[in-house]
Amino acid sequence: MGSHVWTDQCPCCAFEKMNVSTYDSLHFDVTCQICGYKRWTEERIPPRHDIYLAKQLLRNMDHSGKERAIIQHSEDGIPLVIRSRETSS
């Protein structure tokens, strides 16, 4: 028993390093650090405007910006779209 973590492409915003984890080969946890897409026991699809904003942010981000977003999400669990909305308010 254990856990495995890998990355995949987000079905909503197409971020290529979405976090996918499995625990004890029974539970899958899928999280997009950019748009907020989640799937575990229930699928959480972000609102359409969040997906649009995530795609805009990804177009304007370089590799280091994406890595920063991943690190920030691992620290506080807040997707980039929510963080960007809060800073623009």
N, C-alpha and C positions, 0 to 999 in steps of 0.2 A: 504494500500500500504506500502511496506517496502522491506527489503532485508533479505535474509537468506544465510548463508554460511555453507558448510559442506565439508568433504573430501571424495575422491574416489581414485581408483587405476588408474594410468596413462596407457592408451592403448599402449604407445610406450615403456617406460622404466620400467613399473610396479611399480613405486613409489607409496606406499600405502597412502600417505597423500596429493595427488594432491588437489589443492584448487578449489572448485566449488561454484559459487555464483549465485543467482537469484535476479533480481531487478523487482519489481512490477509484478511478476509472468509472465513476458513477455520475458525478456532477460536473457539468461544464459551466464555466463562467466566462462570458464574452463581454468585453468593455471597449468602447471607442473613446480614447482620451480627447478627441477633438469635438465630435458632435454630441456625445452622450448616449449613443446607442448602447443598450444593454440586453443581455439575454442570460437568464439562468433558468429558473422555473417558469418565469413569464417573460415575454419579449417586451422591451420598452423601446419604442421607436420615437425619436425626438420629433418635436413639431417641425413642420415644413420650413418655417423661417430659420430655425436652428440649423437644419441641414444645408440650406442655401448659404447661411453665414459661414458654416464650417468649410464649404467648398471654396468660398471667397478667400477665407483665411489661408487655406492650404495652397491656393494658387500663388499667394504673395509671400509664403514662407520658404526660407531656405532650409537646408538639412539641420543646421544647428538650432533653428527656431522650433522645428518639429521635435528634436531631442529635448529641448527645454520644456515643451508642452508635456511630453511623456514624463519627465522627471517631476514636474509640478503636479501632474495628476497622481503619480504614485505617492506623493507626500500628503495631498489633501483630498483626493478623490473628486475634484471639481473639473468637469470638462472645459476645454478651452473656450467654447462658445459662451458658456455661462460666465467664465472669468472675464472675457472680453466685453460682455454686456455690462458687467458690474463696473469695470474701469471706465467705460464710456458714459456711464450715468453721472 
